[in-house]
Amino acid sequence: MFETTIAGSLPKPEWLAEPEKLWPQWKQAGASLQQAKADATLLWIKAQEDAGLDIIGDGEQARQHFVHGFLEQVEGIDFENKVKMGIRNNRYDAMVPQVVAKLRLKGRVHAMEAQLLRAHTKKKTKFTLPGPMTIVDTVADRFYGEGKEGRINMAMAFAELLNQEALALQADGIDIIQFDEPAFNVYMEDAADWGVKALERAVQGLTCTTAVHICYGYGIQANVDWKNTLGHEWRQYEKVFPALAKSSINQVSLECFHSHVPMDLIALLKGKDVMVGVIDVASDVIETPEEVADTIGKALQFVSKEHLFPCTNCGLAPMSRDVAWKKLQALAKGAELARQRIKG
Ligand SMILES: [Zn+2]
């Protein structure tokens, strides 16, 4: 009961990449970079286990950013000539690569980290990939064409590639494959209309557990400012959850603690496992076990204990290592307290 897990990313040690940045520069190159990525992955596997988490991830140590890490292994993308693009409906500008030809995988994307993860923990493993709709919102297109149809075609092309990698991750022994779709909270109509369909294409043929993470973004200033414009009640999930409830996706990860998401929206996910965000990634204040257990208690009004998985609101990548480490411990301790409260 209350198996704990993180949304995905963890801070990179400063010998691997610039600390506390969302798009950090690597500090190594060539074979040393490969070794440093592997070492950092091992370090975080151990830290998650030591903290007492139940489902272990690779902490996304081998990718510069959760979307571009995947894109680097895709043919048909020009990384040399990045362009500035407003992403997440112009919430912030990013330098993004451009799609210039038909998309194809060059080979495996995450074999190294996935195999390391599987070999170095006996616990359940989770691996994250960017969702098709979020990828489409994080690249510039010069090939699939303008408008909605172009975007859908490009999303389906990415979904096919994601599916190839997901099937390979499953063969590596990964237990849960999660797709990150922060764009679902920005383009709600499109998400319900074709975003979930693209996700279904990405999970085609998978027999392992499948998940989607939908959040209000990393704890960076642009996101904090955006959240301040969303008003007293954040009802974005309301438009997407019914489509997800009807889909084949098994688990949904959402933001709760310190957000203005009405807790009763969880009830729209009937039948799904719900990864409830009990750890705030936009604050360095460490949650107490009581706060974590209280959030779990509130969520229990709308999801059964068998379906509730305590999780972080989003990735911890831009935080300091020390804060992230303490938040992992708070997550595990809070879930333990919630178990004790249930047993009475
Ligand atoms: Zn997130």
Boltz pocket constraint, residues with backbone or C-beta under 6 A from the ligand:
constraints:
  - pocket:
      binder: B
      contacts: [[A, 7], [A, 182], [A, 213], [A, 214], [A, 215], [A, 216], [A, 217], [A, 218], [A, 313], [A, 314], [A, 315]]
      max_distance: 6.0
